[in-house]
Amino acid sequence: MRVLLAVLLLLVSGPLGAEEPTEGERREAQGACRELQVRYALHRDAGELEAWLDLFTEDAVMSLAGRESRGRDALRAAAAQRMTGEALRHVVSNQSVEVESVDRARGRSYATVIGADAGVPAIRAVVEYWDRYQRTPRGWRIAERRTEIVFAAVPPPAPPEGGP
């Protein structure tokens, strides 16, 4: 009987550790996660590798074009290959964040990637980001980012072996 009551209580209250956030916590989490979406683009475009890496949890997962990187060392290696100094701007839009608990959230956003061809600005791609966020002792961080290329003016460069 006790086991049945415990199971019923778990079903009613939800999974362990999934504490329901207050409205204030929800708004704070949404703001912090939207800020991560923007800072991802700003640091990436500026080539600020360490600041970009600081946006992620230690065990973060990132995937792009079917390639996956796990952990900060893999993210660092993959990003060093992509941050070549080429002038790009990732313009973030359509930001949405769903707070799941006081420590977890999911997000989705778009980015229009603009580069210059012979000095003339041109849209290179439109991408969609699907994110998982985790609250850590250092604040909210990206735990997972899946990037889908929606449109590309030119085929994306092949990611280096082992990650995006």
C-alpha positions as CSV (number, residue, x, y, z in Angstrom):
1,M,0.0,0.0,0.0
2,R,2.8,2.4,0.8
3,V,4.5,1.7,-2.5
4,L,1.2,2.4,-4.3
5,L,0.8,5.7,-2.4
6,A,4.4,6.7,-3.3
7,V,3.8,6.0,-7.0
8,L,0.6,8.0,-7.0
9,L,2.3,10.9,-5.2
10,L,5.1,10.8,-7.8
11,L,2.6,10.8,-10.7
12,V,0.7,13.7,-9.3
13,S,3.8,15.8,-8.3
14,G,5.9,15.1,-11.4
15,P,9.5,13.8,-11.6
16,L,11.9,14.4,-8.7
17,G,13.9,17.6,-9.1
18,A,11.3,19.2,-11.4
19,E,10.3,21.9,-8.9
20,E,7.7,24.2,-10.5
21,P,9.1,27.8,-10.8
22,T,7.3,30.8,-9.5
23,E,6.3,33.4,-12.0
24,G,9.3,35.6,-11.1
25,E,11.7,32.6,-11.5
26,R,10.1,31.8,-14.9
27,R,10.5,35.4,-16.2
28,E,14.1,35.5,-14.8
29,A,15.0,32.2,-16.5
30,Q,13.4,33.3,-19.8
31,G,15.4,36.5,-19.8
32,A,18.7,34.7,-19.0
33,C,18.1,32.1,-21.7
34,R,17.3,34.7,-24.3
35,E,20.4,36.5,-23.3
36,L,22.4,33.3,-23.9
37,Q,20.9,33.1,-27.4
38,V,22.1,36.6,-28.2
39,R,25.5,36.3,-26.6
40,Y,26.1,33.1,-28.5
41,A,25.8,35.1,-31.7
42,L,27.8,38.2,-30.4
43,H,30.8,36.1,-29.1
44,R,30.8,33.9,-32.2
45,D,30.8,36.8,-34.6
46,A,33.5,38.6,-32.6
47,G,35.7,35.5,-32.5
48,E,35.7,35.6,-28.7
49,L,36.2,31.8,-28.2
50,E,36.6,31.8,-24.4
51,A,33.6,34.0,-23.8
52,W,31.6,31.9,-26.3
53,L,32.6,28.7,-24.4
54,D,31.6,30.2,-21.1
55,L,27.9,30.1,-22.3
56,F,27.9,26.3,-22.2
57,T,27.8,23.7,-19.4
58,E,30.9,21.7,-18.9
59,D,29.3,18.6,-20.6
60,A,27.4,20.5,-23.3
61,V,26.4,18.9,-26.5
62,M,26.3,20.8,-29.8
63,S,25.2,19.4,-33.2
64,L,25.4,21.0,-36.7
65,A,24.9,19.4,-40.0
66,G,24.8,15.9,-38.5
67,R,28.1,16.3,-36.5
68,E,28.0,16.3,-32.8
69,S,30.5,17.7,-30.2
70,R,30.4,16.7,-26.5
71,G,32.1,18.7,-23.7
72,R,33.9,21.9,-23.7
73,D,37.2,20.5,-25.2
74,A,35.3,19.2,-28.2
75,L,33.4,22.5,-28.5
76,R,36.6,24.5,-28.3
77,A,38.3,22.4,-31.1
78,A,35.2,22.6,-33.4
79,A,34.7,26.3,-32.8
80,A,38.4,27.1,-33.4
81,Q,37.9,25.6,-36.9
82,R,34.8,27.8,-37.5
83,M,35.9,31.1,-36.0
84,T,38.2,32.0,-38.9
85,G,38.0,35.8,-38.7
86,E,35.6,36.0,-41.6
87,A,33.2,38.9,-41.0
88,L,29.8,37.3,-40.2
89,R,26.8,38.5,-38.3
90,H,24.3,36.1,-36.8
91,V,21.1,38.1,-36.4
92,V,19.0,36.4,-33.8
93,S,15.1,36.5,-34.0
94,N,12.0,34.6,-33.0
95,Q,13.3,33.8,-29.6
96,S,11.1,31.4,-27.5
97,V,11.9,29.9,-24.1
98,E,9.8,27.4,-22.2
99,V,10.8,27.0,-18.6
100,E,10.4,23.4,-17.4
101,S,11.6,23.7,-13.8
102,V,13.6,26.0,-11.6
103,D,16.8,24.4,-13.2
104,R,15.8,23.5,-16.8
105,A,14.4,25.2,-19.8
106,R,14.1,24.7,-23.6
107,G,14.4,27.2,-26.3
108,R,14.1,27.8,-30.0
109,S,15.3,30.7,-32.1
110,Y,16.3,31.7,-35.6
111,A,19.4,33.3,-36.9
112,T,20.0,35.0,-40.2
113,V,23.7,34.7,-41.1
114,I,25.0,37.7,-43.1
115,G,28.4,37.8,-44.7
116,A,30.0,39.9,-47.4
117,D,30.7,38.8,-50.9
118,A,33.2,41.2,-52.5
119,G,32.2,43.8,-49.9
120,V,28.5,43.5,-50.5
121,P,26.4,42.2,-47.6
122,A,24.6,39.0,-48.5
123,I,22.5,36.5,-46.6
124,R,24.5,33.3,-46.3
125,A,22.0,31.2,-44.4
126,V,19.0,31.0,-42.1
127,V,19.3,28.6,-39.2
128,E,17.1,27.4,-36.5
129,Y,18.5,26.6,-33.0
130,W,16.9,24.1,-30.7
131,D,18.3,24.5,-27.2
132,R,18.3,22.9,-23.7
133,Y,19.3,25.2,-20.8
134,Q,20.5,24.3,-17.4
135,R,20.8,26.5,-14.3
136,T,24.3,26.1,-12.8
137,P,26.1,27.7,-9.8
138,R,27.4,30.2,-12.5
139,G,23.9,31.0,-13.8
140,W,22.0,29.7,-16.8
141,R,24.1,27.9,-19.5
142,I,23.4,26.1,-22.7
143,A,23.4,22.3,-22.1
144,E,22.6,21.4,-25.7
145,R,22.3,23.2,-29.0
146,R,21.1,21.6,-32.1
147,T,21.5,23.7,-35.2
148,E,19.4,23.1,-38.3
149,I,20.2,24.9,-41.6
150,V,16.9,26.0,-43.0
151,F,18.2,27.8,-46.1
152,A,21.7,28.3,-47.3
153,A,22.9,30.5,-50.2
154,V,25.9,28.2,-50.6
155,P,26.5,24.7,-49.2
156,P,27.9,25.0,-45.6
157,P,31.5,24.1,-45.2
158,A,32.1,20.6,-44.1
159,P,32.7,20.5,-40.3
160,P,36.1,19.3,-39.1
161,E,36.3,15.7,-38.2
162,G,34.8,15.1,-34.7
163,G,32.4,18.0,-34.4
164,P,30.8,21.2,-35.7
